[in-house]
Amino acid sequence: MAPDIDGFEDEPDGDELDDLDGAHGLDRSSPMPLWAQLQQDLTRRLGSGEFDNGFPGELELVEAYGVSRYTVREALRRLRESRLIDSAKGRGSWVRRGGDNNPPLGSLYSLFYEVDAKGIQQRSVVVSQERVTSALAARELGLPEDTEFFYLERVRLADEQPMAHDQTWIPASVAAPLLDVDFAVSGLYDELAARCGVSLAGGRERISAVLPSDADRKLLEVPDDIACFEIRRVSTVEARRLEFRLTVVRGDRYSVLADWSPQGYTVSAEPLPGAPTEG
């Protein structure tokens, strides 16, 4: 492999790797970036407990998957952001244990975390990505009605099956740099942190059972006898309401879980067994 212009090795041509020590080969003809494919496969292997006795180093992953160190580093960065692994200079990476594996940011993202952890391929179809005004978003965020927002609308797929219709509004004064991001595979919060310097600190979600609108029924391919969940989220940064998100999820592909004890309870979410591959 020859060094590329960034000082990393070029990706090799072809797809010689089919399976090596549990690693699944990456598809270089896929529109999904290699780092995203690598992240998915490592997530699958983490979920199966393959790395319980030690997580491989960067060079081991470069050799096993036949990719550049840049690709490996980007995949590991995403795994750290998902709180699946930790890393430290001179110590490499290791699997997070126990409560550290609890996904951040509420039940909606518990759901997408659980989908990843089960090795199910995720991607998004971007319906709209533009500047808009929205009286609804302005009201939810306590802003003037003429506030301009960055608006992102996606259909979230799991194993190529529609799972959720996701709409997000963030003031354009903060999120305008996201207008040219490819959100087919990129995560909104990752890009918000990287490009805008903003990390959401918390917020509130309201989950309700709803009958889907005709538009949602069409986008999500919902049968007539299936209801949906609607998730309304307002996210904050330093007590400032910054994001309004409205997500409709197929009710036959999603469940809400509550773990309780005398000290209280926590709410999480998971895909229903077999749901992503059902008609």
Secondary structure, 3 states (H helix, E strand, C coil): CCECCCCCECCCCCCCCCEECCEECCCCCCCCCHHHHHHHHHHHHHHCCCCCCCCCCHHHHHHHHCCCHHHHHHHHHHHHHCCCEEEECCCEEEECCHHHHCCCCHHHHHHHHHHHHCCCCEEEEEEEEEEEECHHHHHHHCCCCCCEEEEEEEEEEECCEEEEEEEEEEEHHHHHHHHHCCCCCCCHHHHHHHHHCCCCCEEEEEEEEECCCHHHHHHHCCCCCCCEEEEEEEEEECCEEEEEEEEEEEHHHCEEEEEEECCEEEEEEECCCCHHHCC
